[in-house]
Amino acid sequence: MTSKLDQLKQFTTVVADTGDLDAIARLKPVDATTNPSLLLKAAAMPGYSELLKNAVTASKGDLGMACDHFGVAVGGEILKVIPGRISTEVDARLSFDTQATLRRAERLIGLYEEAGIGRERVLIKIASTWEGIRAAEQLEKAGIQCNLTLLFGFAQAQACADAGVFLISPFVGRIYDWYKKAEGRDFVGAEDPGVQSVTRIYNYYKANAYQTVVMGASFRNIGQIEQLAGCDRLTISPELLQQLADDQQPLARLLTPDQPAEAKQSLGESQFRWGMNEDAMATEKLAEGIRQFARDQEKLEKLLTGRG
């Protein structure tokens, strides 16, 4: 019998949402993603202690630089065991500053290139704020491809596509969490609001010939993954990847690029901000996600203090 994971790989590119090298080597995803929270977890692993020390030494007292060195070092190790790309995130505290985001993205790419890793193997992760999307638009034109993260609302997806970003990461599980709490009930299968959000975005992109890749992220259970089988990419935790690997039941492709969708609509800044204002879930989860990543970035900086 073929596992659900192997079946999924037939029509969706599987990405590992982790910094755990052992899990990546065992589950063999094409790509991998990291973020400040995952880097903080990686920093606690004994295998990364030397990388932490080296990051502090190379940064000469600049904690922001030390975090970037560590993120690139972890990314470099992951790239040794995957054939595809690593996503590395810009400091979330820069989410509302286009120029600062540009500078930090360029620095991350520079650190990868200094390590002998070409930009074609890296995606720069940026929060899907209006300012972040504008930074990504410029980076894409400069040959630095981006992964727009913390994406919860349809307005964010529309603006990212208009900006020509390479890839977006709509957060299925966090959308599900919000609606579960707000409505006081659980959701399964196709009624899951997170699943519905990604399905709508996927259909909109395909119907309007956008080239931006849709990569569902932040899953709470394999049922959500099964509902999005056929999505361009899915980034999945090692725990859920293992569940898929252990499951021998048939897996059907549910997303296909030939479904009807709403007509193309390009958004200006005021339209984008109004769309977000009208979407309480997207507004709240974007702000919460940025705060969470910022706090984990600060914890990582604290961990790096005194190392070296």
N, C-alpha and C positions, 0 to 999 in steps of 0.2 A: 504493500500500500504506500501511497505517496502522502507525506504530511501536508497539513494546511499551509505551512510555511513554504514548502516547495511549490505547492499549487499557486500560492499568492505571487511567488516570484515569476510565474509565467506571464503575468500581465501587469504587474506593479513592481517598480523598483523599491526594494526594501532597504531602509536606512536604520542604523542603530542609534538610539537616543541615549548615549552613555559615554563615559570616559573609561569604562572598565575594559582593559585590553583583553583579558581572559575571555570575557563574554563575547567580545567582537570576534576574536579568533575562533571561538567555538561555533558561533551562529552564522558567520560568513555573510554579513550584509554587503551591499555594494558601496554605500556611503555611510558616513556617521555625522552626528551633530553633537555639539557641546553648547553649554551656556554657563553663566556664572554659578548656578546651583550645582551643575554637574562637575564643574571644575573644583568647586569647594569639596565635593565628595571625593574626587580624584586625589586632591591634596592630602586627604586623610589616609590614603592607601600607601603602605610601606614602599611599594615599587616606584612611587613618584618622589620620594624624599630627596634624591639627588637632583632631580629636575627643579624642585623648589629651591634648593640651595644655589644651583646655578643661575636661576632666574633672578635671585636677589643680588648675587655677585655681578651679573651683567647689567643690572639696572642702576647701580651706583646711588642707591638711596631713594630713587624715584619709585614709589609704590605702584603707581599706575603703569609705569614701564615694566615693573616686576610682574604684575598680573598679565600684561601682554606677552612678556617672554614666557611665562609659565603656560599660558593658553596655547601659544605657538608650539612650545615644546611638547605638550600633550597631543596637540594636533599632529605633529610630526611623527610621534610614536604610533598613533592610530593609523596614519597613512601607510605605515610599514606593513599593516596587516589587512588593509582593504584595497580594492582596485580603483575605487572612485575618489570621491571628494570628502573633505572635512569642512564643516561649518563652524566658524569661530566668531564670537559675538563681540560687538563694540560695547564699551561701558554703558550700562543702561542710564547712568546719570547724565548722559549726553543726548538723550532721546528727543529733546526739544531744541537742539542746537545743530543746525545743518552743517555749518562750517567746522565745528568741533568734531562732528561725526565723520566728515570727510577726512580730516587730518588723522583721526584715530584709525580709520579703515586703511588709509594709505600706509600708516605705520605698521599695522598688522601684516599687510601684504609685503612690506619691505622686510620685516623680520622673517617671514616665510622664505622670501627669495634669498636672504642672507644664509638661511639654513639649506639652500639648494633645492627648495620646493617651489615649483612654478605656480603662478597664480591660477593656472587652469585646473589645479587640484584643490582650490580653496573657494569657499563661499563666505562672504562677510555677512554676518547676521546683524540686522538692524531692526529696532522696534518700528512697527507700522504706524507711527505718528505722521502727520503731514510733513514735519521737518525731516523725519527719517526717510520718507519716501522721496523727498526732493534730493536728499543726499545720495540715495541709491540711484536716482535717475542720472546724476552726474557721474557716479562711479561706473555705471554700466557703459556710458559713453567713453569712459577712459579705459575700458577693458577689464574692469574689476567687477566680477559678477556677485550678485547679492542674494541673500535669503532674508525676506522680510517676515519677521516673527511677531509674536504677540498679536496675531490677526484674529479678530473676533467678529467684525461686522462686514456687511456687504460693501459699504462705502470704502472701507480699507482695501478690499479686493479689487474694486473698480479702479481706484486711484493707483494701485500697484501695477495693474495691467496697462493703464494709460502711460505710466512712467517707463514701461519696458523693462521691469525688473526680471531677473532670471527665474526666481522661484519665490513662492509664498508658503508660509506654514500656518494654516488655520488651526486653531487649538480646539479640537473636538471635545476633549474631556472637560476643559474648563468651562466651555459653553454649557455642556451637560450639567456640570456642578451648579451653575448659576440658576438654571431653570428648575433643577430638582429642588433647590432651596426655596426659590421664589414661589413655586407652585405646590410644594409639599407632596410631591409624588415622584415615582421613578419613571424612567423611559426605557423602552427596549426596542430593538430593531429599527425599522425605518421611521418610527415616531420620535427618535432621539433628536433633540434640537441641534446637537453638534453634528450629527450625521447629515441632517437636512441642510445645515449651513454649507458644509463642504460639497455636498451634492449640487446645491444651487450654484456655487462658485464654479465648480468643474464644468457644469453644463453651460454656464454663461461664457466661460473662456472658450470652450470648444465651438459653440454656436457662432461666436463672433471672431473666430480665427486668431485669438490671442496666443502668443507663443509661451507666455509665462507658465512655468511648471507649478502644478498644485500638489503640495505635499502635506497631507493630513498629519497632525501631531497631537500629542497629549491625550493618549488613550487611557480609558479606565478599565476596559474589558475587551476581550477578543470579539465580542458581538459587534462592537463599533467598527472594528477592523474589517470584519466580514461584510458589513454593510457598505464599506467603501472599497471593496475589492475591485480593481480596475482603475482606481485613481492613479495619477502619474507616479507618485511616490507616497510612501507612508513611513514616518519615522517612529519607531516602536521601541519601548523599553526592553531590556534583556529578559525580564520576567514574562512579559507577554509574548516575546519572540519564542521563548522556551515552550510556553503553552501551545503556540501554533505548531511548533516542531513536534510536540508530543501527541497532537490530535491528527488522527488518520481519516477523519470524515471528509466527504467531498466538499469542495469550496467553489461556489458559483461566482462568475464575474457579474457584478451588479452595475458598475459604472461603465458606460461606453460613450464614445465621442460623437454619437449621432442623435442625441436627444434634443428636443426643442428647449429654448430658453428665451428670456427676455431680450429685447433689442439692446444694442450697445448704447451706453450713455457715459460720456466723459464728464468728469467732475472738476470744477474749479475749487479753490480753497474754501469759499463760503458754502458751496454745496456739500463738500466733504465734511466740514465742521457741523453743518446742519444735520446731515445724515447720521453722524456720530451722536449728536445731541438727542436725536430721536430714538436712538438705540441704547437704552439704559444698560443692557447687559454688556455691549461692546465697550461703552465708556468706562464702566466700573471695572471690567476685567483687564482692560488695557492699563488703566492707572494702577491697579493692584499688581499686575505682572511686572510693570516697570519698578514699582517699589520693592517687590520681592527680589528681583534681580539686583537692584541697587544695594539692598541689605546684604545679600550674599557676596557681592563684590567687596563691600566693606569688611565682611568677615574674612574673605580671602586676603585682603590687604593686611588685616590684623595678624593673620596666620603667618604672612610673609615677614612681618616686622620682627626683627631680631634673628632672622635666619641668615645664613651666609657665613 
